[in-house]
Each structure stands twice: as structure tokens, then as C-alpha cells.
Amino acid sequence: MENITKVWLGPLPADSPYVQPHRMYYVQNGVEKNWDLLKVHDSVAIILFNTTRQKLVLVKQFRPAVYHGVITTELGSFDKADLKAFPPAIGVTLELCAGIVDKSKSWSEIAREEVLEECGYDVNVDRIEQVMVYRSGVGSSGAKQAMYYCEVTDADKANSGGGVEDEMIEVVELSLAEAKRMVQQGAVNNSPPSCLMGLMWFLANKAPVEQTTA
Amino acid sequence: MENITKVWLGPLPADSPYVQPHRMYYVQNGVEKNWDLLKVHDSVAIILFNTTRQKLVLVKQFRPAVYHGVITTELGSFDKADLKAFPPAIGVTLELCAGIVDKSKSWSEIAREEVLEECGYDVNVDRIEQVMVYRSGVGSSGAKQAMYYCEVTDADKANSGGGVEDEMIEVVELSLAEAKRMVQQGAVNNSPPSCLMGLMWFLANKAPVEQTTA
């Protein structure tokens, strides 16, 4: 699904709207120290459960940062990727529906929009329940993420999802048994810890008990 | 415990050994796209359970990236932090014992060293069991983290932990009931999703059942 034919790297422009790197200096216990860090956007993620189909709704997409991470874990660095040695599929992730907070709307309204744009369900904002707020990348970015839970039905389906403009996002439905296997096996499909944590939270708190062993 | 008296920011030096920012260009479905991302170090994290004391062993520390993240979520940006408005305690996290992979040793050996340096337990590498491997920061860094599980006893205690050189790390013991409350409440104490996921994994797979309701 990723259909990628060329990948190359350039320097980060100073005016990047997405990533702002800094060195922080601080005096701790009388000693001057420093730490390299980045401001990246805060974000929302939504655990989406279709009660009509008894399926969790996740998204699959090519993630440039993961593709870069996989290659550089092996090689150290690259300028132009060798697509034969490193097929783009290694950068595809299975994740919760999610999006960055980059507009002056409420966080739950942004969550609502992502559910519609990525997964195609049109729900009212009051159906979106906040689960928890945390900071990820504590060693590098400390970005805030709010996690939400939303139940949808087939009747809420307004479009096929897949993202806006030229986004290429595949909507994936997981049975509860599949979700259970996924959190037991760990991060197959490059799923990030927030996704696995969200699935564990759902299984512990929301899943119909009789379904998880199906 | 953080004892911080001054915090200010400067530009990220191009030769940072910790953070390397890039813009990735790629052609997907015939359309040229780009994505801003960062190479940060891969890392290890260890779920540590002291069977003598029936306690999980975690660490508490000031995290510059979290402190920066909390302030900039509020203010957008800053050059010099106002420690009255934003006390450094807001940047203190409660996490699993963890460390970056920045030397040519096996990942489990690096995990062993972090357990000794941060928490003071001297264990053989064959007592460290791999739980799962995943990539975090899928939108920005895609760094690899391997999560391990290790049981220790009071007899393994070799020093008081707290980190090496001028690191200021506090070792914290959690009862199983406290850990259970923590994953129910979500990320109090700035705990990242990987830590919460590790605790959920422990409670589901390793915790003595009779203890978790204590």
C-alpha cells in the first residue's frame, strides 16, 4: 500500500513547522549541564471501537521517521535509501487513529476531525471520552499526547477514511482476539508503545469480556 | 530532588551526538512529499521487580525535554525559563530504568549496566529477559527500544544506584497495588507510555496474582 519509489535526505530547514531542535542548558545541584532536545507537535490518539462489527479500528501508513529509524539502526546513516535492501514496507506502522495539535481548536475537536478524516466515522465531540494524558519521548521531545476512547457504529460511517489531500492511510479492523494477540506478542507491525498501551487499556476496561477469547 | 536554579536555551549544535535532524524526501504514488524527522539514539528499558520486597523498581529524574515540552505546550516558546511560573518539578518523570544504546555492546549488556548504574542491582546478563521491541515517536524519530524484564533480590544490591557522574536519579519502589493504580489513572508523574505499557505487561504476565489487590 505504500507505493514508494524514491527516498532521500536533506538538512532540516530552520523554518520547519514540525521540528524545532534546541540545546537546553541548566544548572542542577550547582553544576551546569546541557541536553539536546526537540519541540515536536503535541498530539491526540483515539482508541476507536466499532460496536456494530465488534472491531477495533486502527490505521496503517508509511512513516518516514520509522523508515529512517530502521535503516539508521542498521547502517548509522544514509543519504539516499537503497529500496532493494530496505523496502519501504519496513516503515509501515499499525497505529491508533491520531493527529497533531496544530490549530486553535479544542483537543477533542481535533480528535473528532481525525476520526472522520482517517477512519471515516462522523461522530459528535461529546461521544469522545478522554482516557489519559501523558508525555512521550521523555528523553528527546517530551511531547504531550491525549488519548481518547470513542465507540462508533456502522451508521456513523460517512466516508471511507484514508486521510485528506495526498495522505495514504489504510483503515484496518482488528477483532478483539487479534488485539489481544497483538499486545501479547508486542510490537509487530511497528506499533508504537502508545498504541499497545491503548489496546491494553481497552481490553482491561472496555472490551466485552466474552469477546476477547473468541 | 531536582535542585535546578537556572534554565535557558540555545541552538542545537550541528555536531550534537544525541540529536540529528533531517528532512526526508520521498516519492509516494507518483507524488513528491517530505517529512521532518530526527535521529535519536535507540534505547533499552527494564521492568525491574524485586522479589524479596515484592516491589517494582523505577527511577525518578528531571527530564529537560519534558520540562521544555510542558512550558512550550503552554507558551509556544521560551529563551530563559521562569522558574517561579514553571517550577522544575513539572519536568520530573517516573519511568522504568532505561538508557541509550551508544556503545558497541550487546543491548542486554547495556540493560545490565543501566540496572547497576541507575538502580544499584548487580545481575548477570542471562537473568535479563527480552519482553518486546518496538519503535516509539513514529511521527518524529522512530527510535527502537527494547524492553526487558529482570527479577532481582535484596542480595543483588551492590550500590545505592542514582546514576553515574553527575546524574541525579532517585530510585523509587512501587508496590503492586501502587503500580496497578498507576496504570488505571494514566500518566501521573509524567510517566511515558512505554513505562505504563511495561507495567501493564508485568501485571498481566508476571505479577503474583494475590499481591495486586493488596
Chai-1 contact restraints between the chains, C-beta under 6 A:
chainA,res_idxA,chainB,res_idxB,connection_type,confidence,min_distance_angstrom,max_distance_angstrom,comment,restraint_id
A,N3,B,Q28,contact,1.0,0.0,6.0,A-B,restraint_1
A,N3,B,N29,contact,1.0,0.0,6.0,A-B,restraint_2
A,I4,B,Y26,contact,1.0,0.0,6.0,A-B,restraint_3
A,I4,B,Q28,contact,1.0,0.0,6.0,A-B,restraint_4
A,T5,B,V27,contact,1.0,0.0,6.0,A-B,restraint_5
A,K6,B,V27,contact,1.0,0.0,6.0,A-B,restraint_6
A,V7,B,Y26,contact,1.0,0.0,6.0,A-B,restraint_7
A,W8,B,Y25,contact,1.0,0.0,6.0,A-B,restraint_8
A,L9,B,H22,contact,1.0,0.0,6.0,A-B,restraint_9
A,L9,B,M24,contact,1.0,0.0,6.0,A-B,restraint_10
A,G10,B,R23,contact,1.0,0.0,6.0,A-B,restraint_11
A,L12,B,P21,contact,1.0,0.0,6.0,A-B,restraint_12
A,L12,B,H22,contact,1.0,0.0,6.0,A-B,restraint_13
A,L12,B,R23,contact,1.0,0.0,6.0,A-B,restraint_14
A,L12,B,D36,contact,1.0,0.0,6.0,A-B,restraint_15
A,S16,B,D36,contact,1.0,0.0,6.0,A-B,restraint_16
A,Y18,B,D36,contact,1.0,0.0,6.0,A-B,restraint_17
A,V19,B,P21,contact,1.0,0.0,6.0,A-B,restraint_18
A,V19,B,D36,contact,1.0,0.0,6.0,A-B,restraint_19
A,P21,B,L12,contact,1.0,0.0,6.0,A-B,restraint_20
A,P21,B,V19,contact,1.0,0.0,6.0,A-B,restraint_21
A,P21,B,P21,contact,1.0,0.0,6.0,A-B,restraint_22
A,H22,B,L9,contact,1.0,0.0,6.0,A-B,restraint_23
A,H22,B,L12,contact,1.0,0.0,6.0,A-B,restraint_24
A,R23,B,G10,contact,1.0,0.0,6.0,A-B,restraint_25
A,R23,B,L12,contact,1.0,0.0,6.0,A-B,restraint_26
A,M24,B,L9,contact,1.0,0.0,6.0,A-B,restraint_27
A,M24,B,P64,contact,1.0,0.0,6.0,A-B,restraint_28
A,M24,B,H68,contact,1.0,0.0,6.0,A-B,restraint_29
A,Y25,B,W8,contact,1.0,0.0,6.0,A-B,restraint_30
A,Y26,B,I4,contact,1.0,0.0,6.0,A-B,restraint_31
A,Y26,B,V7,contact,1.0,0.0,6.0,A-B,restraint_32
A,V27,B,T5,contact,1.0,0.0,6.0,A-B,restraint_33
A,V27,B,K6,contact,1.0,0.0,6.0,A-B,restraint_34
A,Q28,B,N3,contact,1.0,0.0,6.0,A-B,restraint_35
A,Q28,B,I4,contact,1.0,0.0,6.0,A-B,restraint_36
A,N29,B,N3,contact,1.0,0.0,6.0,A-B,restraint_37
A,V31,B,D166,contact,1.0,0.0,6.0,A-B,restraint_38
A,W35,B,P64,contact,1.0,0.0,6.0,A-B,restraint_39
A,D36,B,L12,contact,1.0,0.0,6.0,A-B,restraint_40
A,D36,B,S16,contact,1.0,0.0,6.0,A-B,restraint_41
A,D36,B,Y18,contact,1.0,0.0,6.0,A-B,restraint_42
A,D36,B,V19,contact,1.0,0.0,6.0,A-B,restraint_43
A,L37,B,P64,contact,1.0,0.0,6.0,A-B,restraint_44
A,L37,B,A65,contact,1.0,0.0,6.0,A-B,restraint_45
A,L37,B,H68,contact,1.0,0.0,6.0,A-B,restraint_46
A,L38,B,L38,contact,1.0,0.0,6.0,A-B,restraint_47
A,K39,B,T72,contact,1.0,0.0,6.0,A-B,restraint_48
A,V40,B,S140,contact,1.0,0.0,6.0,A-B,restraint_49
A,D42,B,T73,contact,1.0,0.0,6.0,A-B,restraint_50
A,R63,B,V138,contact,1.0,0.0,6.0,A-B,restraint_51
A,P64,B,M24,contact,1.0,0.0,6.0,A-B,restraint_52
A,P64,B,W35,contact,1.0,0.0,6.0,A-B,restraint_53
A,P64,B,L37,contact,1.0,0.0,6.0,A-B,restraint_54
A,A65,B,L37,contact,1.0,0.0,6.0,A-B,restraint_55
A,A65,B,S140,contact,1.0,0.0,6.0,A-B,restraint_56
A,A65,B,S141,contact,1.0,0.0,6.0,A-B,restraint_57
A,A65,B,G142,contact,1.0,0.0,6.0,A-B,restraint_58
A,V66,B,R135,contact,1.0,0.0,6.0,A-B,restraint_59
A,V66,B,V138,contact,1.0,0.0,6.0,A-B,restraint_60
A,V66,B,G142,contact,1.0,0.0,6.0,A-B,restraint_61
A,H68,B,M24,contact,1.0,0.0,6.0,A-B,restraint_62
A,H68,B,L37,contact,1.0,0.0,6.0,A-B,restraint_63
A,G69,B,R135,contact,1.0,0.0,6.0,A-B,restraint_64
A,G69,B,G142,contact,1.0,0.0,6.0,A-B,restraint_65
A,G69,B,A143,contact,1.0,0.0,6.0,A-B,restraint_66
A,T72,B,K39,contact,1.0,0.0,6.0,A-B,restraint_67
A,T73,B,D42,contact,1.0,0.0,6.0,A-B,restraint_68
A,T73,B,K144,contact,1.0,0.0,6.0,A-B,restraint_69
A,T93,B,V138,contact,1.0,0.0,6.0,A-B,restraint_70
A,M132,B,G186,contact,1.0,0.0,6.0,A-B,restraint_71
A,M132,B,A187,contact,1.0,0.0,6.0,A-B,restraint_72
A,Y134,B,A187,contact,1.0,0.0,6.0,A-B,restraint_73
A,Y134,B,P193,contact,1.0,0.0,6.0,A-B,restraint_74
A,R135,B,V66,contact,1.0,0.0,6.0,A-B,restraint_75
A,R135,B,G69,contact,1.0,0.0,6.0,A-B,restraint_76
A,R135,B,N190,contact,1.0,0.0,6.0,A-B,restraint_77
A,S136,B,P192,contact,1.0,0.0,6.0,A-B,restraint_78
A,S136,B,P193,contact,1.0,0.0,6.0,A-B,restraint_79
A,G137,B,G137,contact,1.0,0.0,6.0,A-B,restraint_80
A,V138,B,R63,contact,1.0,0.0,6.0,A-B,restraint_81
A,V138,B,V66,contact,1.0,0.0,6.0,A-B,restraint_82
A,V138,B,T93,contact,1.0,0.0,6.0,A-B,restraint_83
A,V138,B,P192,contact,1.0,0.0,6.0,A-B,restraint_84
A,S140,B,V40,contact,1.0,0.0,6.0,A-B,restraint_85
A,S140,B,A65,contact,1.0,0.0,6.0,A-B,restraint_86
A,S141,B,A65,contact,1.0,0.0,6.0,A-B,restraint_87
A,G142,B,A65,contact,1.0,0.0,6.0,A-B,restraint_88
A,G142,B,V66,contact,1.0,0.0,6.0,A-B,restraint_89
A,G142,B,G69,contact,1.0,0.0,6.0,A-B,restraint_90
A,A143,B,G69,contact,1.0,0.0,6.0,A-B,restraint_91
A,K144,B,T73,contact,1.0,0.0,6.0,A-B,restraint_92
A,D166,B,V31,contact,1.0,0.0,6.0,A-B,restraint_93
A,G186,B,M132,contact,1.0,0.0,6.0,A-B,restraint_94
A,A187,B,M132,contact,1.0,0.0,6.0,A-B,restraint_95
A,A187,B,Y134,contact,1.0,0.0,6.0,A-B,restraint_96
A,N190,B,R135,contact,1.0,0.0,6.0,A-B,restraint_97
A,P192,B,S136,contact,1.0,0.0,6.0,A-B,restraint_98
A,P192,B,V138,contact,1.0,0.0,6.0,A-B,restraint_99
A,P193,B,Y134,contact,1.0,0.0,6.0,A-B,restraint_100
A,P193,B,S136,contact,1.0,0.0,6.0,A-B,restraint_101
A,P193,B,P193,contact,1.0,0.0,6.0,A-B,restraint_102
A,P193,B,S194,contact,1.0,0.0,6.0,A-B,restraint_103
A,P193,B,M197,contact,1.0,0.0,6.0,A-B,restraint_104
A,S194,B,P193,contact,1.0,0.0,6.0,A-B,restraint_105
A,L196,B,M197,contact,1.0,0.0,6.0,A-B,restraint_106
A,M197,B,P193,contact,1.0,0.0,6.0,A-B,restraint_107
A,M197,B,L196,contact,1.0,0.0,6.0,A-B,restraint_108
A,M197,B,M197,contact,1.0,0.0,6.0,A-B,restraint_109
A,M200,B,M200,contact,1.0,0.0,6.0,A-B,restraint_110
